[in-house]
Amino acid sequence: MGRKVEDILSGDSPREDLDKEAVDIRKLGNRILNILQSTRSHKLSSDAYIALWMRIEETTKKVSKRNRQIRVLKYSAVACAFIILSFFFWNRQDNDRSYKSLLYNATNSQNLITEEEEVSIRQGNGQQMLVSDGQIIDLRSSEANENRQKKAPTFNTVTVPYGKRIEVILPDNSKVWLNAGSQLTFPTIFETAERRVYLEGEGYFDVEGELERPFYVHTANMVVKVLGTTFNISSYKDDPFASTVLLSGEIELQGVGETLFEPKVLKPGTAAVLRKDSKRLSISNETVEDHISWRQKQLILKNTPLAEITARLERVYNTDITVESTSGSNETFSGRLDLTQPLTSLLTTLYNPLEYQLQKQERRIIINKR
């Protein structure tokens, strides 16, 4: 039932009607807040923002319009929501631009992995510096001395060629150990709201915990979101899989491009493996030390296909391994390989000298069936 103006002015309006409309306004506010909060962890397209605004408009139609004062409150709430939503939209646009700049710089430098002979860092100012194997690249001072005011981002790219490894200390004091044939691209200064890096290859991360500034590791197939933890990521272009193993803390995995999947949260002692051909993600409990044994120059194998083993050895020793015979290619191996030993010694462990012969030609080893 509608109420007359004189009823409102005389104070004769039923109190329960006003209370009910106040409750409606509170419900409206809560629904708008829930909608806005749902946009924080998901990247929305322009179409999604339009759909979101239509949801808010639809919600406002359900609130009673019988009282002018309530109506003013309702439209004020919607106006506030519009302002906040606009802020989220422009903030998201800002984040998108930062990510696209990171992706552009990362993909434009990936050919350096096979071209470089030594570990190198290409800095945001355009200068390139070669780094001795085993030396630590320390970039902590750059963030402390720079102002994070809004300006075009610049990026550093650390390239680790085959046969090399390196430790990097990022501007926020996080540490990354990069395996052979890897590349890490990251801003010279991390933003105030988030920290994003792009990895091609394999890296062991020890991330500095900052609750208000989450850390994201982007790869070609997935994104790892972390607040502060230690984990290993392997994402080589020529591998049929990409994997993430968590040692401590908690991380969230998100799909990228064609490998879209519901976000998955990993607990310590679990590994996630994404098969590139099927786009399927599997999560299992693992002995995580097996996945980071490369840091101790060890390779622990558990029913590992021979082709995968030779691919790893090629990166570690910077040597092309060509197997002329297809027989035995489906074999798997379990055990431990000492990566400080000569490559030929490891290959004779994998390929029985009574059945195969090895020919060495500079940086190439050819394996033939006898």
C-alpha positions as CSV (number, residue, x, y, z in Angstrom):
1,M,0.0,0.0,0.0
2,G,1.3,3.5,-0.9
3,R,1.5,6.2,1.8
4,K,0.3,9.8,1.5
5,V,2.6,12.7,1.9
6,E,0.4,14.1,4.8
7,D,0.8,10.7,6.6
8,I,4.5,11.0,6.5
9,L,4.6,14.6,7.6
10,S,2.1,14.0,10.4
11,G,4.2,11.0,11.7
12,D,1.2,8.6,11.2
13,S,3.2,6.3,8.9
14,P,3.3,2.8,10.2
15,R,6.7,2.3,11.9
16,E,7.0,-1.3,10.5
17,D,6.9,0.1,7.0
18,L,9.9,2.3,7.6
19,D,11.8,-0.5,9.4
20,K,11.1,-2.8,6.5
21,E,12.4,-0.3,3.9
22,A,15.5,0.4,6.0
23,V,16.2,-3.4,6.0
24,D,15.8,-3.4,2.3
25,I,18.4,-0.7,2.0
26,R,20.8,-2.6,4.2
27,K,20.3,-5.7,2.0
28,L,20.9,-3.6,-1.1
29,G,24.1,-2.3,0.4
30,N,25.3,-5.8,1.3
31,R,24.6,-7.2,-2.1
32,I,26.4,-4.3,-3.8
33,L,29.4,-4.9,-1.5
34,N,29.4,-8.6,-2.3
35,I,29.3,-7.9,-6.0
36,L,32.2,-5.5,-5.7
37,Q,34.3,-7.8,-3.5
38,S,33.9,-10.6,-6.1
39,T,35.8,-8.5,-8.7
40,R,39.0,-8.3,-6.6
41,S,40.5,-11.6,-7.5
42,H,39.2,-12.0,-11.0
43,K,40.1,-10.2,-14.2
44,L,36.9,-8.8,-15.7
45,S,36.4,-7.8,-19.4
46,S,34.5,-4.7,-20.4
47,D,31.5,-6.9,-21.1
48,A,31.7,-8.4,-17.7
49,Y,31.7,-4.9,-16.1
50,I,28.6,-4.0,-18.1
51,A,26.9,-7.2,-16.9
52,L,27.9,-6.5,-13.3
53,W,26.4,-3.0,-13.5
54,M,23.1,-4.5,-14.9
55,R,23.0,-6.8,-11.9
56,I,23.3,-3.7,-9.6
57,E,20.5,-1.9,-11.5
58,E,18.3,-5.0,-11.3
59,T,18.9,-5.1,-7.6
60,T,17.8,-1.5,-7.2
61,K,14.4,-2.2,-8.9
62,K,13.5,-4.6,-6.1
63,V,13.6,-1.9,-3.4
64,S,10.4,-0.1,-2.5
65,K,10.1,3.4,-4.0
66,R,7.3,4.5,-1.7
67,N,9.3,6.9,0.4
68,R,11.3,9.9,-1.0
69,Q,13.9,9.7,1.8
70,I,14.5,6.0,1.3
71,R,14.7,6.6,-2.4
72,V,17.4,9.2,-1.9
73,L,19.4,6.8,0.3
74,K,19.0,4.1,-2.3
75,Y,20.3,6.2,-5.2
76,S,23.1,7.4,-3.0
77,A,24.1,3.8,-2.4
78,V,24.0,3.1,-6.1
79,A,26.0,6.3,-6.9
80,C,28.6,5.2,-4.3
81,A,28.7,1.8,-5.9
82,F,29.2,3.3,-9.3
83,I,32.1,5.4,-8.1
84,I,33.7,2.4,-6.4
85,L,33.1,0.2,-9.4
86,S,34.7,2.8,-11.6
87,F,37.7,2.8,-9.3
88,F,38.0,-1.0,-9.6
89,F,37.6,-0.7,-13.4
90,W,40.4,1.8,-13.9
91,N,42.6,0.0,-11.3
92,R,42.1,-3.2,-13.2
93,Q,42.9,-1.5,-16.5
94,D,46.1,-0.3,-14.8
95,N,47.0,-3.8,-13.7
96,D,46.2,-5.1,-17.2
97,R,48.6,-2.6,-18.7
98,S,51.4,-3.6,-16.2
99,Y,50.9,-7.3,-17.0
100,K,50.9,-6.7,-20.8
101,S,54.2,-4.7,-20.4
102,L,55.7,-7.6,-18.4
103,L,54.5,-10.1,-20.9
104,Y,55.8,-8.1,-23.8
105,N,59.3,-7.7,-22.3
106,A,59.4,-11.4,-21.3
107,T,58.5,-12.8,-24.7
108,N,60.7,-10.4,-26.6
109,S,63.8,-11.7,-24.7
110,Q,63.3,-15.5,-24.7
111,N,65.6,-16.1,-27.7
112,L,68.5,-15.0,-25.5
113,I,68.3,-18.3,-23.7
114,T,69.9,-20.1,-26.6
115,E,72.0,-17.2,-27.8
116,E,73.9,-16.2,-24.7
117,E,77.0,-18.1,-23.5
118,E,77.1,-16.5,-20.0
119,V,74.5,-15.6,-17.4
120,S,73.3,-12.0,-18.2
121,I,71.0,-9.4,-16.8
122,R,69.4,-6.9,-19.2
123,Q,68.4,-3.9,-17.0
124,G,65.5,-1.5,-17.4
125,N,67.9,1.3,-18.5
126,G,68.9,-0.8,-21.5
127,Q,72.3,-1.8,-20.2
128,Q,73.4,-5.5,-20.2
129,M,75.8,-7.1,-17.7
130,L,77.4,-10.5,-17.8
131,V,77.5,-12.4,-14.6
132,S,79.9,-15.2,-13.5
133,D,78.5,-18.6,-12.9
134,G,77.8,-18.9,-9.1
135,Q,77.7,-15.2,-8.5
136,I,74.6,-13.8,-6.8
137,I,72.6,-11.0,-8.6
138,D,71.5,-8.7,-5.8
139,L,68.9,-6.1,-6.8
140,R,67.5,-5.1,-3.4
141,S,68.8,-1.6,-3.4
142,S,66.9,-0.6,-6.5
143,E,63.5,-0.7,-4.8
144,A,64.7,1.0,-1.6
145,N,66.2,3.9,-3.6
146,E,63.4,4.5,-6.1
147,N,60.1,6.2,-5.8
148,R,57.1,4.1,-6.7
149,Q,55.2,7.0,-8.2
150,K,53.1,6.2,-11.3
151,K,55.3,6.1,-14.4
152,A,56.0,3.8,-17.3
153,P,57.4,0.6,-15.8
154,T,60.8,-0.7,-16.8
155,F,62.0,-4.3,-16.5
156,N,65.0,-6.4,-15.7
157,T,65.6,-9.7,-17.5
158,V,67.9,-12.4,-16.1
159,T,68.9,-15.0,-18.7
160,V,70.5,-18.3,-17.7
161,P,71.9,-20.2,-20.7
162,Y,72.2,-24.0,-20.8
163,G,74.9,-25.3,-18.5
164,K,74.6,-22.4,-16.0
165,R,72.6,-21.6,-12.8
166,I,72.2,-18.4,-10.8
167,E,70.7,-17.0,-7.6
168,V,68.8,-13.7,-7.9
169,I,67.7,-11.4,-5.0
170,L,64.7,-9.4,-6.2
171,P,64.0,-5.8,-5.2
172,D,61.6,-6.9,-2.5
173,N,64.2,-9.2,-0.9
174,S,62.6,-12.4,-2.4
175,K,65.1,-14.9,-3.6
176,V,65.0,-17.0,-6.8
177,W,67.4,-19.8,-7.9
178,L,67.2,-20.2,-11.7
179,N,68.0,-23.5,-13.4
180,A,69.8,-23.9,-16.7
181,G,67.9,-22.7,-19.8
182,S,65.7,-20.3,-17.7
183,Q,64.8,-16.6,-17.9
184,L,63.1,-14.3,-15.3
185,T,61.6,-10.9,-16.2
186,F,60.5,-8.6,-13.5
187,P,60.0,-4.8,-12.9
188,T,62.9,-2.7,-11.6
189,I,60.5,-1.6,-8.9
190,F,57.5,-3.6,-7.8
191,E,54.2,-1.8,-7.6
192,T,52.6,-0.9,-4.3
193,A,49.6,-3.2,-4.6
194,E,51.3,-6.4,-6.1
195,R,54.5,-8.0,-7.3
196,R,54.6,-9.8,-10.7
197,V,57.3,-11.7,-12.4
198,Y,57.4,-13.9,-15.6
199,L,59.3,-17.2,-15.7
200,E,60.4,-19.3,-18.7
201,G,62.2,-22.4,-17.5
202,E,62.6,-23.5,-13.9
203,G,63.0,-21.6,-10.7
204,Y,63.0,-22.2,-7.0
205,F,61.3,-19.3,-5.2
206,D,61.6,-18.1,-1.6
207,V,59.1,-15.2,-1.5
208,E,59.2,-12.4,1.1
209,G,55.8,-12.3,2.8
210,E,53.8,-9.2,2.4
211,L,50.1,-9.6,3.1
212,E,49.1,-6.3,1.4
213,R,51.3,-7.0,-1.7
214,P,50.8,-10.5,-3.1
215,F,53.4,-12.1,-5.4
216,Y,52.5,-13.6,-8.8
217,V,54.7,-15.8,-10.9
218,H,53.4,-15.9,-14.5
219,T,54.3,-18.7,-16.9
220,A,53.0,-19.7,-20.4
221,N,50.5,-22.1,-18.8
222,M,49.6,-21.0,-15.3
223,V,49.9,-18.3,-12.7
224,V,51.0,-18.8,-9.1
225,K,49.7,-16.4,-6.5
226,V,51.5,-16.4,-3.2
227,L,51.7,-14.3,0.0
228,G,55.0,-15.7,1.3
229,T,56.3,-19.2,0.8
230,T,58.9,-21.5,-0.9
231,F,58.0,-23.4,-4.0
232,N,59.5,-24.7,-7.3
233,I,58.1,-24.0,-10.8
234,S,59.1,-25.8,-13.9
235,S,57.8,-24.4,-17.2
236,Y,60.1,-25.1,-20.1
237,K,58.7,-24.6,-23.6
238,D,60.0,-27.9,-24.9
239,D,58.7,-30.0,-22.0
240,P,55.3,-31.7,-22.4
241,F,54.3,-30.6,-18.9
242,A,54.5,-27.7,-16.4
243,S,54.7,-28.3,-12.7
244,T,54.6,-26.5,-9.4
245,V,55.7,-28.0,-6.1
246,L,55.0,-26.4,-2.7
247,L,57.5,-26.7,0.2
248,S,56.0,-24.3,2.7
249,G,53.2,-21.8,3.0
250,E,50.3,-21.7,0.6
251,I,49.9,-20.8,-3.0
252,E,47.0,-20.6,-5.5
253,L,47.2,-21.8,-9.1
254,Q,45.3,-20.1,-11.9
255,G,45.0,-21.2,-15.5
256,V,46.2,-19.1,-18.5
257,G,45.0,-18.9,-22.0
258,E,43.8,-22.3,-23.3
259,T,44.7,-24.0,-20.0
260,L,41.8,-22.5,-18.0
261,F,40.9,-24.3,-14.8
262,E,39.3,-23.4,-11.5
263,P,41.8,-21.8,-9.1
264,K,43.5,-24.5,-7.0
265,V,45.1,-24.0,-3.6
266,L,48.2,-26.1,-2.8
267,K,49.3,-27.2,0.7
268,P,52.9,-28.0,1.6
269,G,54.0,-31.3,0.3
270,T,51.8,-31.3,-2.8
271,A,52.7,-31.0,-6.5
272,A,50.5,-29.8,-9.4
273,V,51.4,-31.1,-12.9
274,L,49.8,-29.7,-16.0
275,R,49.9,-31.9,-19.1
276,K,50.1,-29.6,-22.1
277,D,48.5,-31.9,-24.6
278,S,45.4,-32.7,-22.6
279,K,45.3,-29.4,-20.6
280,R,44.6,-31.5,-17.5
281,L,45.9,-30.5,-14.1
282,S,46.6,-33.2,-11.5
283,I,47.5,-32.6,-7.9
284,S,49.2,-35.2,-5.7
285,N,51.3,-35.6,-2.5
286,E,54.9,-35.7,-3.3
287,T,58.4,-35.9,-1.8
288,V,59.1,-32.3,-2.7
289,E,62.9,-32.6,-2.2
290,D,62.9,-34.8,-5.4
291,H,61.7,-31.8,-7.4
292,I,64.4,-29.4,-6.1
293,S,67.4,-31.8,-6.1
294,W,68.7,-29.8,-9.1
295,R,69.9,-27.2,-6.6
296,Q,72.2,-29.7,-5.1
297,K,73.3,-30.8,-8.6
298,Q,71.4,-34.1,-8.3
299,L,68.7,-35.5,-10.5
300,I,66.2,-37.8,-8.7
301,L,64.2,-40.0,-11.1
302,K,61.0,-41.9,-10.4
303,N,59.7,-43.8,-13.4
304,T,60.9,-40.9,-15.5
305,P,60.7,-41.3,-19.3
306,L,64.1,-41.5,-21.1
307,A,63.2,-38.6,-23.4
308,E,62.5,-36.4,-20.4
309,I,65.8,-37.3,-18.8
310,T,67.9,-36.5,-21.9
311,A,66.1,-33.2,-22.3
312,R,67.1,-32.3,-18.7
313,L,70.7,-33.3,-19.3
314,E,70.9,-31.2,-22.5
315,R,70.0,-28.1,-20.5
316,V,72.4,-28.9,-17.6
317,Y,75.4,-29.7,-19.8
318,N,74.6,-27.4,-22.7
319,T,75.0,-30.3,-25.2
320,D,72.7,-31.6,-27.9
321,I,71.9,-35.3,-27.4
322,T,70.7,-37.1,-30.5
323,V,69.4,-40.7,-30.2
324,E,69.3,-42.2,-33.7
325,S,67.5,-45.3,-32.7
326,T,63.8,-45.2,-31.5
327,S,64.1,-48.4,-29.6
328,G,64.1,-47.9,-25.8
329,S,62.5,-44.4,-26.1
330,N,59.5,-45.6,-24.0
331,E,61.7,-46.8,-21.2
332,T,61.5,-45.2,-17.8
333,F,64.1,-45.0,-15.1
334,S,64.3,-44.6,-11.3
335,G,67.3,-43.6,-9.3
336,R,69.7,-40.7,-8.7
337,L,72.1,-39.0,-11.2
338,D,75.1,-37.0,-10.0
339,L,75.2,-33.9,-12.2
340,T,78.8,-33.2,-11.2
341,Q,79.9,-36.2,-13.2
342,P,80.8,-36.0,-16.9
343,L,77.8,-36.3,-19.3
344,T,79.2,-39.3,-21.1
345,S,79.4,-41.1,-17.8
346,L,75.7,-40.5,-17.1
347,L,74.7,-41.5,-20.6
348,T,76.5,-44.9,-20.3
349,T,74.4,-45.4,-17.1
350,L,71.2,-44.8,-19.1
351,Y,72.3,-46.5,-22.4
352,N,73.9,-49.9,-22.0
353,P,77.4,-49.7,-23.7
354,L,76.8,-53.3,-24.9
355,E,73.8,-52.2,-26.9
356,Y,74.6,-48.5,-27.7
357,Q,77.6,-46.5,-28.8
358,L,78.2,-42.8,-28.1
359,Q,79.9,-40.4,-30.6
360,K,80.9,-37.0,-29.3
361,Q,81.2,-34.0,-31.7
362,E,81.9,-30.7,-29.9
363,R,78.6,-29.9,-28.2
364,R,76.7,-32.8,-29.6
365,I,76.5,-36.5,-28.6
366,I,75.0,-39.0,-31.0
367,I,73.8,-42.3,-29.6
368,N,73.4,-45.2,-32.0
369,K,72.2,-48.7,-31.6
370,R,75.0,-51.3,-32.1
